[in-house]
Amino acid sequence: THDNHNGMSEPTAVDLDGNNTVDRIYAGDLSGNVYGFDVSSTSPSDWLNTKRWPAIFSARDDDRNRRPITSAIRVGSHPTGNGVMLYFGTGKYLEPSDQTQSTDNNRFYGLWDKLDNKRITNNGQPTKDLLEQSITGEVTKSLDTDGDGIDESAVQVRESTQLPIDWDSHRGWYVDLVFNTPKGEQVVANPVLRDGKLFVTTHIPSGDECDPQQDGWLMVFNPGSGAMLSDSPFDLDEDGSFQGEDSVSGIRNGGNPFAEPTFAAADVDDVLLTHSESDPTATSMGIDASLNNGRLSWRELEP
């Protein structure tokens, strides 16, 4: 519980019909509610609000405890072309008590909003009609980063399930941020949709709010199902190629646990930028999630 103190996460405004006018506004709150405000009418008096339209989803754990949402909800298209997908995780890092180690079970969700102003799933059953994907392994991968045939570095990676989704029966998917034992792993940074891939940074409380070395994972999912991607988007061995890379769904400390992943355009492939808590120099890793180069839009000016 939050002692009746609540607050809303960063809102996300969506233009559904491309007329440069906002049609929906999505946001979460500390009580795990997801709101989708319909502001498509030209008359503000027609806009639905929380008094007339309750939350469209409530994020709860298996014990029906509400889990807070403090990051923005990312919105993408639905694979069927009908409605939109909402992507968000649960977690909170707003006060010293949030840094304590815990066994809280947080989740990352991909929900289908059919834009029908109805709840997405049953409030009494937190995961009703949602496909469960799971983290299945954490292993240390040795790397030969200079091509001399000798492994000189290592990185810890995750693997997860690749279950198919059935949109005739599922209203979305979720992933428990747990492998073996819950450690309070959470999402407090905004997710990123890029080139058909969903990137998420997670945070694992250490128990010491003064510890500069905060733990976490950079996760990547198929946004349409929450499955691990068949082809790895990470160039882990830095050979300039994604061929031969094992499929992974996460890299430990692959990003800042408190910030969304940062990408930059490069000559050949785009890169993920990051740095450690002890070294301000940015490092990069090749990412197979490139955006189109060149001019993406233009405006014609009258003479």
DAKA-V617068 format. One record per run of one state. SS is the DSSP state (2 for helix, 1 for strand, 0 for the rest). FROM is the first residue (numbers start at 1). LEN is the number of residues. If there is no record, write none. Layout:
{{SS	FROM	LEN} {SS	FROM	LEN}}
This chain:
{{0	1	7} {1	8	1} {0	9	3} {1	12	3} {0	15	9} {1	24	6} {0	30	3} {1	33	6} {0	39	5} {2	44	3} {0	47	10} {1	57	2} {0	59	1} {1	60	1} {0	61	5} {1	66	1} {0	67	7} {1	74	4} {0	78	6} {1	84	6} {0	90	6} {2	96	4} {0	100	7} {1	107	7} {0	114	16} {1	130	4} {0	134	1} {1	135	9} {0	144	9} {1	153	8} {0	161	11} {1	172	5} {0	177	9} {1	186	1} {0	187	5} {1	192	3} {0	195	2} {1	197	5} {0	202	1} {1	203	2} {0	205	10} {1	215	1} {0	216	1} {1	217	5} {0	222	12} {1	234	1} {0	235	15} {1	250	3} {0	253	9} {1	262	3} {0	265	5} {1	270	7} {0	277	2} {1	279	9} {0	288	16}}
